[in-house]
Amino acid sequence: MIKYSPEKTCLVNLIQSLIALEVGSSVDIARRLNEKEMPPKCILAACEAAMMEINELYDSGQYYIASLIMAGEIINRVISLVSPRIKPGGKGSYKGRVLIGTVRGEIHSLGKNIAGALLNAYGFEVSDLGVDVSAGRFVESARDWKPDVVWLSVHLSSCLRSLEDTIGALREFRGLASSPAIFISGVKVTPAQKDHSRADNYAATVFDTVRLCEILAQSRRRVA
């Protein structure tokens, strides 16, 4: 039988509580981990692991939209506990701006919120447009805020057309320029979907999102 350290056991318990949509126990476990100064990225990783399992339960018909909304609310509470310990730029100097949001029709905010917290922790300035964002609003915000990256999140198959429309609008806005880079992420996003929608890159996980943004920041620093 595998024996885990108390902290590891708490992380496993957090994942299980989040999957079970247990508000009280999820918040209590996250609070204890926070008090023990568990690194925020570990707690956020547990949230992502739970999120992936919740998505599978939704796809299999065991969970419904209401379950996704509840899961998002619980994870938001966990993130709010961790956020005060996340120091923007904690991994180094300012690295760039990332505009994030879910595409039109997509109300699934779990991945977006975790990605936003992690990007802040790794030194990026983040502007979160929220959920169910139109292509026009993404373009308007990109024009006004001038981000280095626009990160689009989609988890529902029914929203893939919205993803394509948004990418098309952003590509038309930037013309021949390479900025802002367009990254996509979500359970339904694949390399084939990236190619079909003409996004610049895709991330299988929120941690991959951070890594892609860091690679882009490093390449631009070398060019500068």
Rosetta silent file (secondary structure, phi, psi, omega in degrees, C-alpha in Angstrom):
SEQUENCE: MIKYSPEKTCLVNLIQSLIALEVGSSVDIARRLNEKEMPPKCILAACEAAMMEINELYDSGQYYIASLIMAGEIINRVISLVSPRIKPGGKGSYKGRVLIGTVRGEIHSLGKNIAGALLNAYGFEVSDLGVDVSAGRFVESARDWKPDVVWLSVHLSSCLRSLEDTIGALREFRGLASSPAIFISGVKVTPAQKDHSRADNYAATVFDTVRLCEILAQSRRRVA
SCORE:     score description
SCORE:     0.000 S_00000001
   1 L     0.000  130.650 -179.099    0.000    0.000    0.000 S_00000001
   2 L   -75.603  131.505  177.044    1.377    3.414   -1.014 S_00000001
   3 L  -107.985  129.010  179.653    1.839    5.810    1.875 S_00000001
   4 L  -103.405  155.767  172.307    1.709    9.535    1.199 S_00000001
   5 L   -66.735  159.533  179.375    3.032   12.389    3.292 S_00000001
   6 H   -54.445  -39.318 -179.236    0.311   14.342    5.161 S_00000001
   7 H   -67.592  -42.313  178.536    0.592   17.168    2.624 S_00000001
   8 H   -64.128  -40.327  178.169    0.346   14.786   -0.338 S_00000001
   9 H   -61.290  -40.493  178.791   -2.632   13.092    1.272 S_00000001
  10 H   -63.324  -38.647  178.523   -4.307   16.475    1.668 S_00000001
  11 H   -65.118  -42.342  177.056   -3.784   17.215   -2.024 S_00000001
  12 H   -61.941  -42.791  179.187   -5.330   13.868   -2.977 S_00000001
  13 H   -64.478  -36.166  178.431   -8.240   14.597   -0.639 S_00000001
  14 H   -63.762  -44.307  179.027   -8.646   18.043   -2.187 S_00000001
  15 H   -59.902  -45.833 -178.217   -8.899   16.525   -5.654 S_00000001
  16 H   -65.068  -39.691  179.375  -11.483   14.000   -4.480 S_00000001
  17 H   -67.315  -38.643  178.520  -13.542   16.659   -2.669 S_00000001
  18 H   -65.883  -42.750  179.609  -13.520   18.923   -5.707 S_00000001
  19 H   -62.614  -37.422  179.694  -14.629   16.084   -7.978 S_00000001
  20 L   -78.725   -2.527  179.812  -17.430   15.264   -5.532 S_00000001
  21 L    60.515   37.953  179.328  -18.432   18.972   -5.563 S_00000001
  22 L   -92.595  104.012 -174.342  -18.133   19.153   -1.773 S_00000001
  23 H   -62.695  -56.053 -174.431  -17.886   22.854   -0.981 S_00000001
  24 H   -58.153  -51.060 -175.964  -17.135   22.707    2.750 S_00000001
  25 H   -69.061  -35.874  179.371  -14.471   20.013    2.693 S_00000001
  26 H   -62.211  -46.384 -179.573  -12.783   21.435   -0.434 S_00000001
  27 H   -67.081  -40.957 -179.792  -12.429   24.872    1.143 S_00000001
  28 H   -63.163  -44.798 -179.713  -11.324   23.435    4.506 S_00000001
  29 H   -64.531  -44.240  179.097   -8.632   21.274    2.906 S_00000001
  30 H   -61.818  -38.814  179.040   -7.399   24.173    0.761 S_00000001
  31 H   -64.277  -42.387  179.136   -7.262   26.391    3.843 S_00000001
  32 H   -64.293  -42.237  178.390   -5.191   23.804    5.743 S_00000001
  33 H   -63.317  -38.293  178.626   -2.794   23.448    2.809 S_00000001
  34 H   -63.893  -42.624 -179.849   -2.508   27.202    2.620 S_00000001
  35 H   -66.092  -29.827  177.219   -1.710   27.414    6.333 S_00000001
  36 L   -83.898    4.223  179.054    0.989   24.781    5.861 S_00000001
  37 L    60.274   37.280  170.747    2.416   27.000    3.087 S_00000001
  38 L   -61.277  131.703 -179.219    1.934   24.404    0.378 S_00000001
  39 L   -52.127  132.508 -179.561    3.195   26.066   -2.842 S_00000001
  40 H   -52.292  -37.038 -177.497    0.251   27.692   -4.658 S_00000001
  41 H   -63.947  -28.799  178.061    1.189   25.927   -7.904 S_00000001
  42 H   -70.843  -41.131  178.513    0.659   22.544   -6.182 S_00000001
  43 H   -66.458  -40.834  178.663   -2.816   23.530   -5.003 S_00000001
  44 H   -67.412  -33.897  176.438   -3.641   24.870   -8.468 S_00000001
  45 H   -64.178  -37.916  176.989   -2.343   21.650  -10.021 S_00000001
  46 H   -64.413  -39.092  177.401   -4.781   19.727   -7.812 S_00000001
  47 H   -62.487  -40.874 -179.778   -7.570   21.992   -9.065 S_00000001
  48 H   -66.899  -40.886  178.776   -6.592   21.240  -12.649 S_00000001
  49 H   -60.572  -42.219  178.311   -6.513   17.480  -12.008 S_00000001
  50 H   -65.852  -41.476 -179.669  -10.017   17.691  -10.535 S_00000001
  51 H   -58.686  -42.306 -179.330  -11.178   19.859  -13.413 S_00000001
  52 H   -64.335  -39.237  178.075  -10.066   17.264  -15.973 S_00000001
  53 H   -68.971  -38.865  178.410  -11.952   14.506  -14.158 S_00000001
  54 H   -62.820  -39.535  176.945  -15.053   16.714  -13.865 S_00000001
  55 H   -61.606  -40.156  178.882  -14.917   17.311  -17.616 S_00000001
  56 H   -65.204  -39.280  177.835  -14.821   13.552  -18.214 S_00000001
  57 H   -64.775  -35.991  177.397  -17.838   13.079  -15.955 S_00000001
  58 H   -67.380  -45.527 -178.543  -19.657   15.761  -17.929 S_00000001
  59 H   -62.349  -32.624 -178.802  -18.749   14.150  -21.264 S_00000001
  60 L   -84.553   -2.075  178.180  -20.007   10.774  -20.038 S_00000001
  61 L    86.705    4.260 -179.909  -23.340   12.266  -18.980 S_00000001
  62 L   -82.166  -25.871  175.313  -22.799   11.768  -15.249 S_00000001
  63 L  -118.857  154.908 -179.236  -22.499   15.521  -14.635 S_00000001
  64 L  -119.744 -179.863 -178.759  -24.528   18.327  -16.167 S_00000001
  65 H   -54.100  -40.540 -179.934  -24.003   22.048  -16.837 S_00000001
  66 H   -59.011  -35.250  178.632  -25.121   22.837  -13.281 S_00000001
  67 H   -67.179  -39.766  178.393  -22.305   20.601  -12.021 S_00000001
  68 H   -64.324  -40.951  179.623  -19.759   22.495  -14.112 S_00000001
  69 H   -64.272  -44.388  179.242  -21.014   25.799  -12.747 S_00000001
  70 H   -62.872  -43.691  179.173  -20.835   24.519   -9.170 S_00000001
  71 H   -59.516  -41.411  178.411  -17.334   23.137   -9.732 S_00000001
  72 H   -61.500  -40.703  179.907  -16.273   26.524  -11.076 S_00000001
  73 H   -66.045  -40.788  179.799  -17.623   28.294   -8.008 S_00000001
  74 H   -66.130  -46.336 -179.700  -15.839   25.918   -5.632 S_00000001
  75 H   -64.699  -33.837  175.525  -12.533   26.190   -7.474 S_00000001
  76 H   -61.540  -36.968  178.016  -12.900   29.962   -7.521 S_00000001
  77 H   -67.676  -38.273  177.420  -13.109   29.871   -3.718 S_00000001
  78 H   -65.200  -44.545  179.492   -9.971   27.756   -3.558 S_00000001
  79 H   -61.404  -38.016  179.879   -8.174   30.154   -5.901 S_00000001
  80 H   -64.395  -28.739  176.494   -9.263   33.108   -3.753 S_00000001
  81 H   -73.165  -35.989 -176.117   -7.557   31.447   -0.768 S_00000001
  82 H   -81.994  -33.399 -172.171   -4.353   30.903   -2.721 S_00000001
  83 H   -51.381  -42.417 -179.976   -4.252   34.211   -4.611 S_00000001
  84 H   -59.713  -20.993  179.628   -2.916   36.377   -1.731 S_00000001
  85 H   -92.984   -2.802  177.631    0.185   34.163   -1.674 S_00000001
  86 L   -93.876  112.660 -179.394    0.766   34.548   -5.390 S_00000001
  87 L   -96.048  116.872  177.637    3.093   37.475   -5.963 S_00000001
  88 L   -53.912  129.762 -179.365    2.946   38.838   -9.517 S_00000001
  89 L    79.926   13.975 -176.862    6.370   38.524  -11.032 S_00000001
  90 L   -63.174  -21.779 -179.592    7.474   36.148   -8.326 S_00000001
  91 L   -96.550    8.099  179.946    9.455   34.076  -10.831 S_00000001
  92 L   147.689 -163.294 -177.574   11.298   37.090  -12.222 S_00000001
  93 L   -75.408  171.866  178.741   10.691   40.405  -13.920 S_00000001
  94 L   -53.923  132.555 -173.505    7.609   41.412  -15.891 S_00000001
  95 L  -112.649  -14.707 -179.979    7.216   39.065  -18.871 S_00000001
  96 E   143.609 -179.377 -177.582    4.329   40.440  -20.856 S_00000001
  97 E  -111.676  137.502  178.208    0.566   40.792  -21.126 S_00000001
  98 E  -128.273  121.901  176.335   -1.931   37.977  -21.618 S_00000001
  99 E   -95.544  124.712 -176.027   -5.583   38.583  -22.460 S_00000001
 100 E  -125.985  157.409  176.451   -7.754   35.625  -21.455 S_00000001
 101 E   172.093  166.045  174.287  -11.394   34.597  -21.716 S_00000001
 102 E   -98.275  150.210 -175.003  -13.764   31.888  -22.904 S_00000001
 103 E   -75.106  169.154 -178.870  -15.348   32.183  -26.346 S_00000001
 104 L   -51.654  129.344  178.904  -18.982   32.998  -27.115 S_00000001
 105 L    91.279  -13.242 -177.123  -21.341   30.383  -25.647 S_00000001
 106 L   -96.914  116.574 -178.571  -18.692   28.896  -23.315 S_00000001
 107 L  -106.279    4.515 -176.058  -19.490   29.340  -19.611 S_00000001
 108 L   -80.950  106.826 -172.135  -16.838   26.910  -18.371 S_00000001
 109 L  -105.322   -0.023 -172.332  -14.407   29.084  -16.369 S_00000001
 110 H   -59.344  -55.726 -177.500  -12.360   26.509  -14.441 S_00000001
 111 H   -62.409  -39.913 -179.539   -9.347   26.294  -16.722 S_00000001
 112 H   -60.643  -45.673 -177.289   -9.359   30.028  -17.403 S_00000001
 113 H   -66.894  -39.981  178.191   -9.297   30.966  -13.731 S_00000001
 114 H   -66.344  -43.278  179.588   -6.486   28.550  -12.900 S_00000001
 115 H   -61.159  -41.901  179.810   -4.477   29.738  -15.911 S_00000001
 116 H   -61.129  -43.173  179.296   -4.957   33.362  -14.877 S_00000001
 117 H   -64.552  -42.722 -179.234   -3.679   32.709  -11.368 S_00000001
 118 H   -67.624  -41.657  179.120   -0.653   30.789  -12.643 S_00000001
 119 H   -60.792  -40.762  175.176    0.224   33.404  -15.257 S_00000001
 120 H   -59.969  -43.164 -177.388    0.183   36.053  -12.535 S_00000001
 121 H   -65.057  -28.277 -177.601    2.431   33.893  -10.393 S_00000001
 122 L   -97.657   13.979  169.998    4.933   33.539  -13.225 S_00000001
 123 L    97.855   12.319  179.317    5.244   37.252  -13.904 S_00000001
 124 E  -100.176  145.496  172.482    2.610   37.997  -16.538 S_00000001
 125 E   -86.718  128.110 -172.769    0.084   40.792  -16.410 S_00000001
 126 E  -118.872  134.952  170.406   -3.354   39.284  -17.010 S_00000001
 127 E  -117.543  116.874 -175.309   -6.613   40.810  -18.192 S_00000001
 128 E  -102.177  113.419  179.835   -9.528   38.407  -17.750 S_00000001
 129 L   -81.211   -9.150  178.709  -12.561   39.138  -19.949 S_00000001
 130 L    92.319 -149.210 -176.346  -14.580   36.411  -18.238 S_00000001
 131 L  -112.459  162.645  175.161  -16.861   33.895  -19.940 S_00000001
 132 L    56.571   50.910 -174.482  -19.079   33.913  -23.038 S_00000001
 133 E   -96.082  130.893 -179.550  -16.982   36.615  -24.727 S_00000001
 134 L   -73.370  158.818  177.164  -17.807   37.719  -28.266 S_00000001
 135 H   -60.612  -38.908 -179.553  -15.197   37.887  -31.014 S_00000001
 136 H   -62.436  -38.042 -179.814  -15.753   41.635  -31.212 S_00000001
 137 H   -70.626  -37.146  175.607  -14.952   42.147  -27.557 S_00000001
 138 H   -60.287  -45.682 -179.265  -11.739   40.144  -27.852 S_00000001
 139 H   -64.599  -45.039  179.469  -10.663   42.303  -30.781 S_00000001
 140 H   -59.578  -44.177 -179.690  -11.637   45.534  -29.031 S_00000001
 141 H   -67.773  -37.967  177.987   -9.710   44.551  -25.895 S_00000001
 142 H   -64.479  -38.404  179.622   -6.702   43.457  -27.952 S_00000001
 143 H   -67.216  -42.617 -174.634   -6.721   46.826  -29.724 S_00000001
 144 H   -80.026  -39.979 -172.028   -7.021   48.843  -26.489 S_00000001
 145 H   -93.862  -21.130  178.062   -4.848   46.790  -24.105 S_00000001
 146 L    55.935   60.919  178.307   -2.211   45.587  -26.603 S_00000001
 147 L   -75.253  158.897  172.908   -1.507   42.115  -25.130 S_00000001
 148 L   -80.806  -30.331 -178.085    1.375   39.921  -26.227 S_00000001
 149 E  -136.440  139.448  166.615   -0.907   36.858  -26.142 S_00000001
 150 E  -111.067  119.677 -176.878   -4.648   36.284  -26.457 S_00000001
 151 E  -109.209  117.266 -176.975   -5.541   32.995  -24.779 S_00000001
 152 E  -105.004  131.321 -178.863   -8.914   31.514  -25.742 S_00000001
 153 E  -113.023  135.739  176.111  -10.521   28.781  -23.666 S_00000001
 154 L  -148.253  135.183 -179.638  -13.183   26.361  -24.888 S_00000001
 155 L  -123.798  -18.357 -177.671  -14.427   23.115  -23.364 S_00000001
 156 L  -100.429  134.050  179.466  -17.733   22.469  -25.139 S_00000001
 157 H   -58.455  -33.066 -177.765  -17.819   20.971  -28.649 S_00000001
 158 H   -66.824  -13.245 -177.481  -20.751   23.238  -29.466 S_00000001
 159 H  -102.453    4.439 -179.069  -18.464   26.271  -29.051 S_00000001
 160 H   -64.832  -32.217  176.363  -15.757   25.234  -31.518 S_00000001
 161 H   -65.819  -40.115  177.249  -17.390   27.346  -34.242 S_00000001
 162 H   -62.064  -38.002  177.686  -17.222   30.352  -31.912 S_00000001
 163 H   -60.327  -46.509 -179.262  -13.540   29.584  -31.382 S_00000001
 164 H   -63.834  -40.968  179.425  -12.915   29.623  -35.130 S_00000001
 165 H   -63.831  -40.663 -178.822  -14.855   32.870  -35.569 S_00000001
 166 H   -67.028  -43.376  178.419  -12.906   34.558  -32.775 S_00000001
 167 H   -63.231  -40.198  177.982   -9.545   33.460  -34.164 S_00000001
 168 H   -60.658  -42.303  179.407  -10.570   34.680  -37.599 S_00000001
 169 H   -66.310  -40.105  179.722  -11.478   38.082  -36.180 S_00000001
 170 H   -68.245  -39.000  178.724   -8.216   38.332  -34.245 S_00000001
 171 H   -66.659  -38.363  176.980   -6.146   37.343  -37.269 S_00000001
 172 H   -64.784  -39.355  179.628   -7.914   39.966  -39.366 S_00000001
 173 H   -63.275  -45.133 -175.277   -7.223   42.552  -36.646 S_00000001
 174 H   -82.338  -16.349  177.241   -3.497   41.857  -36.414 S_00000001
 175 L    61.074 -127.842 -177.767   -2.998   41.522  -40.172 S_00000001
 176 L   -86.117   -3.627  179.928    0.579   40.627  -41.058 S_00000001
 177 L   -72.212  159.671  178.483    1.861   41.297  -37.537 S_00000001
 178 L   -96.761   -5.611 -177.862    2.814   38.416  -35.243 S_00000001
 179 L  -121.863  138.607    3.523    1.331   40.031  -32.145 S_00000001
 180 L   -80.988  146.927  173.091   -0.802   39.264  -30.339 S_00000001
 181 E   -68.905  146.404 -177.591   -0.082   35.543  -30.510 S_00000001
 182 E  -111.823  112.215  178.163   -3.249   33.449  -30.390 S_00000001
 183 E  -110.078  144.720  177.460   -3.196   30.480  -28.011 S_00000001
 184 E  -127.387  151.986 -179.555   -6.096   28.089  -27.466 S_00000001
 185 E  -155.000  156.316  177.917   -6.771   25.570  -24.732 S_00000001
 186 L   147.993  164.638 -176.505   -9.521   23.287  -23.487 S_00000001
 187 L   -60.071  -35.918 -175.874  -10.671   19.713  -23.260 S_00000001
 188 L   -89.839    1.773 -176.773  -11.946   19.716  -26.855 S_00000001
 189 L   -91.263  130.936 -179.272   -8.854   21.367  -28.296 S_00000001
 190 L  -131.903  167.968  174.508   -6.399   19.185  -30.230 S_00000001
 191 H   -55.928  -37.429  178.964   -3.455   19.814  -32.586 S_00000001
 192 H   -64.865  -39.515  178.250   -5.870   19.195  -35.483 S_00000001
 193 H   -66.596  -36.505  177.435   -8.270   21.789  -34.090 S_00000001
 194 H   -60.954  -45.605 -179.604   -5.390   24.230  -33.745 S_00000001
 195 H   -67.060  -41.456 -178.235   -4.503   23.780  -37.411 S_00000001
 196 H   -65.487  -39.472 -177.003   -8.122   23.960  -38.556 S_00000001
 197 H   -86.058  -10.227  179.217   -8.847   27.152  -36.617 S_00000001
 198 L    67.276   33.769  171.459   -5.475   28.703  -37.567 S_00000001
 199 L   -74.872  159.995  179.763   -4.458   29.432  -33.979 S_00000001
 200 L   -77.020  -32.369  179.029   -0.744   29.981  -33.368 S_00000001
 201 E  -164.825  166.323  177.285   -0.522   27.290  -30.713 S_00000001
 202 E  -135.716  156.793  179.707   -2.518   25.212  -28.296 S_00000001
 203 E  -124.350  129.519  179.486   -2.021   24.014  -24.730 S_00000001
 204 L   -74.880  -28.994 -179.903   -3.210   20.665  -23.429 S_00000001
 205 L  -135.212  166.795  179.125   -3.069   21.902  -19.809 S_00000001
 206 H   -68.306  -29.122  176.960   -2.996   25.261  -18.042 S_00000001
 207 H   -68.320  -33.980  174.962    0.631   24.613  -17.095 S_00000001
 208 H   -64.623  -35.065  176.742    1.382   24.209  -20.802 S_00000001
 209 H   -58.368  -47.075  179.534   -0.230   27.615  -21.303 S_00000001
 210 H   -61.635  -44.359 -178.623    2.258   29.162  -18.889 S_00000001
 211 H   -62.645  -41.486  178.768    5.171   27.389  -20.556 S_00000001
 212 H   -63.419  -41.333  179.135    4.112   28.585  -24.012 S_00000001
 213 H   -65.573  -37.601  178.297    3.812   32.160  -22.764 S_00000001
 214 H   -67.581  -40.411  177.878    7.261   31.935  -21.173 S_00000001
 215 H   -61.124  -43.247  179.039    8.792   30.574  -24.401 S_00000001
 216 H   -63.258  -43.563  179.371    7.240   33.465  -26.324 S_00000001
 217 H   -62.043  -41.410  179.646    8.514   35.986  -23.757 S_00000001
 218 H   -65.059  -41.187 -179.245   12.020   34.538  -23.921 S_00000001
 219 H   -66.109  -36.369  179.908   12.087   34.619  -27.722 S_00000001
 220 H   -72.372  -32.506  176.118   11.012   38.258  -27.768 S_00000001
 221 H   -66.633  -37.859  178.564   13.657   39.184  -25.231 S_00000001
 222 H   -65.112  -40.031  178.724   16.301   37.574  -27.463 S_00000001
 223 H   -65.600  -40.745  179.601   15.039   39.522  -30.466 S_00000001
 224 L   -66.388    0.000    0.000   15.048   42.761  -28.464 S_00000001
